[in-house]
Amino acid sequence: MTDAIDIWITAAALIAGGALVGFMAWLERRPRKSLDPPLLPTTPFLLAGGLVIILAIVHLVNLLGVHTGR
């Protein structure tokens, strides 16, 4: 079986990716006070957070014994 630390690290990555996606979605949906462009581009961070979430889910499933891929 796998070490418990592997599952905890992967779960932490899953939570961090979810927090990143949630925070960036919140920033994107705030009402704008001016027409100046935002200093932080939210779309690349949303995509990166989503990628981290997908990879963490696949890694957790692999750690639990399900074979994915070839």
N, C-alpha and C positions, 0 to 999 in steps of 0.2 A: 504494500500500500504506500501511500505518499506521506510525507511529513505534514504535520499540522501547520507548520510555518508556511508551506507553499500555498495552502488554502487561505490562510490569513492574509498573505501578501496579495494574492489574486483578488480576494474580497475587498481589500483596501484600494486596489486599483479600480475595481468596479465602482466603489463608492466615490472615489475621487473623480472618475469620469462622469458619473451621474451628477455630482456637485458642480463640475465645470459646465456641463450641458444646462443644468438648471439655472446657474448664475448668468450664463450668457443669454439664455432665453429671457430671463427677467430683464437684463440690460436692454435687449432688443425691443421688448414690449413696453418699456417705460414711455410715458408721454414726453415728447421733446419740448424743451423750453426755447430753443433757438434753432436756426437752420444750419448751424455750423456742423461739419461732419464730426462724428465721434472720434476720439483719439484712439480707441481700442476697437479694431475690427472684430465683430462678433462671429461672423460666419466661419472663418477658418478654425476658431476655437470650438465652435459647435461641432464641426466635422471631426476635429481631433478628439473631442470628448466622446462622440459617438463611436469612433473607431476603437478607442480604448475600451468602451463598454462591450462592443462586439467581441474584441479579442479576449477580454477577461471572462466573458460568458463561455466562449469556446474553450478556454484554458481550464475553467472550473469543471466543465463537462468532461474534459479529458482527464482531469485529476480524479474525478469520481468513477472512472473506469469505462466510459463510453468512447469507442474508437471513432474519431472523425478523420476525414481525409482518406488517402489511399491505403 
